[in-house]
Structures are given as structure tokens and as C-alpha cells.
Amino acid sequence: FIGLFFERLSVEPDLSGGGMPIVGFNPNVSIPNSSRHWPPEYFAELGDRVSDELGGLLLLIGGPEDRDYCYMIRSMMKSDPIVTAGELSLGQTAALLKKCHLLVSGDTGPMHLAAAVGTRVVALFGSMDPRRAGPYGEGHSVLIKRDLHCIICEEKICPLGTTQCMKDISVGE
């Protein structure tokens, strides 16, 4: 199915594990969990770096409710990522994540799905404790800023209204 999906989009990525790196971004963590959002402009900047520096294929992954958010990020980019948000079932998303070399994600279900199928994850954590909710297994990286007085608050909506814990994780990191 994954090959047919890309064929429909007139894209021929090398999904064999060789060739260009395939990097997935799962940028949206749903509106009720806004304190877990890494800013969309950060995803756009990182996506352009993946394209420019690695020559990689970038996929914006998510459910139907994430589609507009992913297209907004795509509109901020110089490169042209493939938006799969809302196009794939959960099983198809798992198959696609298995083909990825890396997933960059907040604290979401697809982050855990990627870890489960053996794809390395760069997990972006703000308010939640990654010891409890981080990706399971070896080879993953968790980025969290612990120098704020409010970390780890475990709130889904930032009580300070700033989401500074996520904003402080730089694209360079």
C-alpha cells in the first residue's frame, strides 16, 4: 500500500532503507494538549534543514484532524514535504513509520507507534515527564528543558499561557 500511496502522489521515494533518509514529523498533539506543541515554525525550519543538509524525504504524519496543521507547516517551508496526515489508517501509518529512519514528534500516539516498529524517535517534551510517557526502547532521544521553574507540571494546557517549555527547545538541538 505504501508504494501505491506514493505513486498516487507522483513521488518515488526509496523505501528500501537505502538511498535518501526518510524522516517523519508528527507535529500536532491535538488542541486539548496545547502545552505539548513545538511551534510550527520550528518544524518548518527543521524540515528545510532535513531537506537541505541530508537530502532527505520529509513526511508530515498525523490523523485527519492534523491535516490542516501539517499543510500550514508545509506552507512555511522552502522544501516540499509529503503530507500523509489524514490519508492513512493506523496500520498503514505504522507501516510507513517502519520505513522511516527517524520520527520527530511530541508526546503522541504516533511517537509510541514509531518506537514499537523500531524507528528511532526524537521526542520533544515540555510539560510531561518523559520517564513516564517517553518512547520505550533503545536509541531514542528525548529533548526537554528542565531549567524552567514550572517543569514538569504535567498539564495539558500551559497554566502560564506561554508554552515556554516547548519554545525553549531549539531547532539546533
N, C-alpha and C positions, 0 to 999 in steps of 0.2 A: 504493500500500500504506500509506503513512504516514497518509493521511486515514482509511483503514479502521481502522488501529490505534487512532487517537484516537477514532473513532466507537465502537469496541468498548468503550473506557473511558468513554464518555459525556462526552467533552471535545471542545470545538470551538475549538481554538486557531487563530489567524490565521497560517497557514504561508506566506503570500504574501510575507513580508518587510516588510509594513506592520503597523500596529497594535502590539500589545504585543510587547516584546522577548522573544525566546526564548533562554534561557540553559541550556546543558548543563553538568552537573557529571559528571566521571568520577572518583569519589572513591577507588576501590580500585586498587591497583597490585600486587595479589597478595601472599599471605603470604610467599613467599620474598624479597620485596623490601620488607620492613617499614621499612627506613630511608628509603623514598620516600613514606611515608604522611603526609599532612597530617591532623591529628587530626579525627575525625568530628564533634566538637562545633564545630569551626571551620567545616566545610562547612554544618552546620545553621544556625549563626549567619549565615553569608554568604547562604545560601538565603533565610532570613527577610528579610534586608536587600534582596535582589533583589526579593522579592515586595512588601515594604512601600514601598521607595523608588522602584522602577522600574515596579511593577505588572506585572512580567514573569512569564512562564510558565517554570517551572523543571523541567528534566528530569534525572533521575538515571540515567546511562548506564553500561552495563557488560555483561559476559558473564554466563552462568548462575551462575558461581562468585561473582559480585559482588552477586547479588540480595539475600541476607540483610543484607549490609553496607549496601546502599542503603536497605533498609527500616528498619534501625537508625537511620540518619541521619534518615530521614523521621519516625521516632517522636520524635526530639528537637526537631522543628520545630513552630512555630505554624502556618505555611503548609502547603499540601498539594501537594508536588511530585508529578510523574508519574514513576513508576519504570518505566523501559524495560529495565533490566538483565535479561538472560536472555530477553527477548521477541523480539529482532530478530536477523537474520543479520548478518554483517559488511557486506554490501552495503546492507541496509536501514538499518543504523547509519550508514553513510556518507551515505545519502540524508537521514536525519534530521539529521545534523551539518551538512549543507549548508544546511538550513533555519534552523539556529541562528545567532543574531547573535554568540554568544560561547561558548567552551568553557573552563571552569576545570578544570584537570587536572594531575595529577602526571606523571611521566615514564612514559608508557604508549603502547601502540599507538594507542588512540583519539585521543590528542593529535596524533600524526603524521597520522592519518586526517583529523582536522578541518583541519589545516594544508593537506593535499593537496586538499581540496574547497573551499578558500578561506574557511574560517571562522576568524575571529581566535581566538587562544588566549591565555589567561593560564596560563602554565606554572609550576608550583611545584616548585622544585628544591632538594634538600638535599645529599645525598652525591655526586650525579652531576654531571659537568661539562656545563653546558648548551651550551658551544661545540661539544661532540661529539654530544650527544644531544637538544638543544633543538629546538623546532619550526622547520621550514625555511620561509623566505619572509619577506615584509614584514608589518608590522602586528601582530606578536605581542609579548607582554610576558612576560619571564621574571623571576620573583621568586626570589631566593636570598640567604641570609645568609652573608656571607663573613667575619664577624668572629669566628668560632669557630676555634680552633687546628687543628681536625681537618678543616676544609673544604679542598679537595674530596678525600674519601677514596676515592670510587668503590666503596664497599662496599654490598652489598645488604642486609645486616643490620648495624645500628649496632654497631661494636666496643665502644663505651662503654655501650651499652644504654639510651641516653637519647633518641635521635632528636631531639635539641635543635635541630638544623639546620632541621627542618621545623616544630617548635613555635614557633620564633622568627619565622616568617613570620606576621604578624598578619592578622586578618580586615580590619582597616582598610587595610592595604596593598593 
